[in-house]
Amino acid sequence: MENTQAIKQRFGIIGNDPKLNRALEKAIQVAPTDISVLITGESGVGKEAIPRIIHSLSMRKHGKYIAVNCGAIPEGTIDSELFGHEKGAFTGATATRSGYFEEADGGTIFLDEVGELPLTTQVRLLRVLENGEFIKVGSSVVQKTNVRIVAATNVQMQEAIKKGRFREDLYYRLSTIEIHLPPLRERKEDIHLLFRKFASDFAEKYKMPPVRLSEDAVQLLTNYRWSGNIRQLRNVAEQISVLEQRRDITASLLRSYLPDEGTNLPSIVPAQNRSDSDFSNERELLYKVLFDMKNDLNDLKKLTLELLQHGNSPQVQQENEGLIHRIYGNDTRKNDPTPPSFAFLPVTPAEKEILPHEVVYDYEEAPEEERFSLQEQEREMIRKSLEHNDGKRKETAKALGISERTLYRKLKQYNMI
């Protein structure tokens, strides 16, 4: 078995970062087996090198190696590309075609950007992983294939699973061994090495002296974020090599080739600057609304019980002025001696748990003659409101908080007209 350094030289891998070395070691260890491997990492970190290493060190190295970019194949044709199709299976299928899984029998298939696969294709792929069987598009004949699958993705797979874009069972079949390649910003010591390698390659390709970076330019190169990782670094090295007449590159010159990415750091709000109306998420907002509703309900029940016990007297209104204002705010009815349309219902055991003890009215202990049915209470309230408004239905309906049509129906129900 080859060691890590020999693999780097053989496949042109530059860098000595411990995380990179660990990824290569895992690839070397897993290569002789037929275990499925999932390679994760950001776009541009060089994930395509790992499947080649695994295939070249495996028992399948004399078989075919096929790399498939799943994100580049249209959804309508990807099943045909992977599994093949029969003649006449769809419009344009003028002949029977073998898919990649049939062609790679005995070899290795690298599924790049596997997170972009449609859900229907994921079901077919799961069957191949489980028992090596697949069916061509437009066929009913089950075929067998013996391939090793190595997949790669830059998608956060757990997030994709939560959102229903990727099957959880397929993820666990693919990720028997997971190899993560670190982003370039976590390999700071390797950045200048890679730039020098790219500059040397382009100098040889374009027949010109290689560019060299000053110390301040090296510092800038090392501290840059490199969102596009190695691919972006290679493009910058090629641009400078081709466009610059000067071979000595300063920091100011290098900066003109680096896009201004700003900062990706989260904004931190000091606790002393936060207002009571700031919420970190919708759940906290919902809790606040529920607690406010609970407090309003308690206030409303307290006022209702006061009215039941003492009637709508000026003394009750004066003693509960703050409570009335808190419930109704600037409602124009706050000076109206007619009480609002309350629904007088008995307090349930569940309500006793949330109400303050001093406002809980035990209806079971009340004398029988003091109890009223809901209809009797409503009828009495309508009668008093009519008397207060001199029999005017419009003002009475407004005071009760109901429509005139509803008031008319209530009056007929209680034989008051």
N, C-alpha and C positions, 0 to 999 in steps of 0.2 A: 504494500500500500504506500502510495506517495505521501510525502509530508506536505505541510502547508506551504512552505517556501517553494517547493518544486511546482506545486499547483499554481501559485502566483506567477511564476515565470512562464509556465506552459500556456496559461490563459490570459496573460498580460494584465494581471490584477496588481494595482499599485496601492500601497498603504500598509501600515503596521498597527492600526488601531486594534485594541483588544476585542472589541465587539465584532469587527470584521473578521479577525482571526477565528473567533469562536464560531461564527457562521460557516466559515470554510471547513473547520474541523467537523462540525455536524454533518455537512454535505459529504465529506470523505467517509465518515463513519456509516452513514445510511446508504451510501451508493451500492454496496454489494447486495443489499436486500431488495425486495420488491415493494417496500412500504410506500404508500402515497405521501407526497411531501407538498406542503403549502408554504410558499415564500411570500413574506409580507415586507412592506417598506414603501416609502414615498416614491412618487414618480421620479425616474432619473437616477436611482441609486445603483443600478446595474443588476437588477434581479435576473435578467436573462442569462447571466454567466453561470449561475448556480445549477440550472437544469443541464447545461452542457457538461459541467463537472460531474454531476451525478451519472449521466448517461455514459460518459467516457470511462468511468471507473466501475461500471456495473457489468453484470454478465450479459447484458443486452447491447454492449458497445458495437457489436457487428450487425445489429439490426438497425432499422430506420429510426431516425430522430426527426420528428415533425413538430415545428413550433406554430401555434395557432393564436392569433390575436383575436380574442373573442369580442372585443369592443369594436373591431373594424368590420365585422360581418353583419349584414342586415338581419334583423330578427326573422324575417320571412324565409330566409335561405340558410340559416345557421344549422338547422337540423339536417338539411341535405348535405351541407359541407362536412359535418362531423360524422354522420352515419350513412350517407349515400342515399340514392333514390332509385326507384324503378322507372322504366320507360312509361310515359303517360301519367306519372303520379301528379303532375301539375302542369300548367301551361308553360311550354318551353322545354319540358323534359322529353327531349327527342330520343334519348338513349339511356340505358341503365348506367349509373355512375357509382363508383366505389367511394366511400367516405374516408376521412382520415383514420378512423379507428380500424377500418378494414385494411387500409394501406400500411398502417404502422404495426400490424400484427407481429409480435415477437420483439418489438422495439419500445420506444418511449415517445409519449406525446406531452408536449409542454403547452398548457392552456394559460396563456397570458391574459391578464385582466379578466379572470374567471368570475369576478364579482359582477360583471356586466351581462352574464348569461340570462336569457329569459327563463321564467319559472318552469315553462313546459320543457325546455331543454335540460334544466336542472334535474327534472324527474328522470329523463332518459339517461343522463350521466350517472345518476345514483344507481341505476340498474346495472350499468357497466361496471361500476366500482364494486358492487355487491357480488355479482356472479359472472361478469364478463360477457353478458348477453346484450344484444341490441337488435333493433328491427329497422330496416331501411324505410324511408318515406314511401308510402304507397305499396308496401309489401306486408305480408302476414307471416313471413318466414323468419323465425328467430335464428340469428347467427351468433357465433362465438368469436371472441377476440382475446388475445393475450397481450395486453399492453400495460406498460407502467405509466401512471399519470402523475405528472408534476405540474402544479398550478401556482400561479402568482397573482397577487392583487395589491393595489394601493388603497383599496376601500377598507374602512373600518368595519370588519365583518360583523361584530356584535351589534353595531348600530343598524347595519343592513338587515340583520335577522329580526331585530325589534320592529323595524318598519315593514317587514314582510317582503323584502326584496330578495332575500336569499334564504334557502331552506336550511334549517338548523341541522337536520340529519346529514345533508350533503356536506356541510361545513366540517362536521366531526369525522366524516369519512375521508375528506381531503386532507385534513390537518392532523393525521396520525403523527407526523413529525412536522413541526412548524419552525421555519428558519427565518429570522428577522434580520434584515440588513439595515444598519443605522443610517440616518441622513448625514449629509456631508457636514452640516454645522456641528455635529457631534464627533467629527473626525478632523479637528482643527489642524493637527500635526500632519495630516495627509494632504491638505489642500494645496500647499506650495509644491509638494512632490508631484501631484497630479498635473498642476499647471506647467511645471517644467517638462514633464513627459509630453504633454500635448503640444507645447511650444516647439519641442525638438522634432516631433512627428510632422508638424506643419512646415517647419523650416526645411525638412528633407523633401516633403511633398511639393512645395512651391519653389524650391531651389533658392533659398535666401537664409541669411544668418538668423539664429533663434533670438527671440526677444528675451530681455532680462528685466527683472523687477528690482527697484530700489527697496531699501529697508522699509520706508514708510508705505510703499506700495504692497509689500508682503504683509505688513500689519493690516492694511485695509482689506486685502484679499482674504486673510485669515478670519477677520471679524465679521465679514459680510454673511448674511443669512443663507444665501444660495437655496432659494425655494425650489429651483429646478434641479438641484443637486449636481451630480457629475455631468449630466447632459448640458446644463447651463454653463458650467465651468469650461467645458470643452468648446462651446460656442463662443464664449468670450475670448478664449485663447486664440481661436481661429480668426475672429474679427481683428484682434490687435495685430496678429501676425501678418495679415493681408493688407490692412489699411494704414498702419503706421510706418512711416519712413524711418523714424528713429527706432533703434533697437533697445534703448534704455528707457524703461517705462517708469514714470513717477506716479505718486499717489493721485495727484490732480488729473493726470491723463487717464489713469485707470478708472477713476471715478466716473468719467464721462461714458464709460462702457457698461457701468453697473446701473440697472434700473433702480429708481428710488422707491423702495418698498415700504417706507415709513416704518411704523412699529406695529407688531402683532401682539404686544403685551396687553393684558386686560386692564381696564380702568378700575382703580381702587378708590372707593369713596370713603373718606374718614368717617368714623362713627359719629363724631360730634357734628358733622355737616349734614347728616341725614335728617330729613323731616319725618314727622309721624306718618305722612302719606306715602312714604317710599316703601315699596314691597319688592322683595327679591324674586317672587314668583306669583303666579295666579292663585296658588293654594293659600298663601297667606292672605291675599285679598279676599278670597272666598270665606276664610275663617273670620275675618273682621266683619264682613257683611252678615254672617250668621250670628255672631255675637251681638251685633247692633240690633238685629231683628229680635233676638231673645230678650234684650233689655227693653226694647219697645213693647214687646208682648207683656212683659212683667209690669211695665208702667200702665199699660192699657187695662190689665186685669185689676191692678190696684185701684185705678180710678173707677172702674166698673163696680167693684165691691163697695167703694165709698158711696156711690150713687144708690146702690141697692140698700145699703144699711141706713143712710141718712137722707136720701132723696136729693133732688137737684136744688139745694138751698144756696143762698148767697154765701153762707158760711163755708159750705163745702167747696164752692168755686174759689173763694179767697184762700182757704187753706191749701188747695191743690193747684194754685195758679201756675207755679213752676212746672208741675207735672203736666198740666194741660198744654202749656206752651211748648214743652219738650216733645209732646206727642204730635200736636197739630201745627207747631211752628207759628207762622204768620197767617194762619187760616182766618178768613174773614168771619168765621162762625164763633171765634173765641169769646166775643162779647155777647153772643146769643145765649139767653138763659135756657133755651131748649137743648137738651142733651143730644149728642150725636146718636146715630142708630147703632147701638151696641147689640151684640148677640149674647144674651145672658145664658150661658151654658154651665152646668156643674163642673167643678174642678176634678179632673181625673187623677188617679194615683200617680201617673207618670208626670203630670203637671205639678203635683205637689213636690216632686223631687227637684224641679228647677226653679220654682217660685220661692221668694223669701218667706220664712215662716210667718212673719207678721202679716202678710197679705193673703194667706191661704184661708179661705172661708169654708168651713166644713158644713156642707149642705146636709149631711146625714143627721147632724145634731140640731138643725133648725126645726122649729115647730111645724107640724103638718099644715096648719092653716096659713103659714107665711109663704108656703111654696106656691109658685105660679108656673103654669106651663109656658112654653116658649110662645105659643100663639096668644095667650092671655097678656103676656108682657108686651108683645108687639102691638096688640090691639090697644092697650092702655097708652102706650107711647104715641101711637098715631092720634088717639083722641086728644091727648094733652097738647100735642103739637098743633092740631087743627084749632083748638081753642086759643092757643097763643097767637096764631096767625089769622084769627078771625075767620076761619073756615076757608081761607085762600089756599087752593091746592098747589099752586105753583110754588109759593113760599114754603108750604109744608113739605113738599117733596124735596126742595133744596135743603131745608133744615135737617131732614132725615137722611140726606145723601142718596136718594133714589130718584128714578125718573118719574114723570107725571103718569106715564102709562102703568108703571109698577104700582104707584100709589092708588090709582083707580082700581086696579085689580085687587089690591089689598082691601080697599073700602068695600067692594062687592063681596069679597070673601067673608068679611066680618059683619055684613049686613048693616053697614054704616051709611049707605046711600039708597 
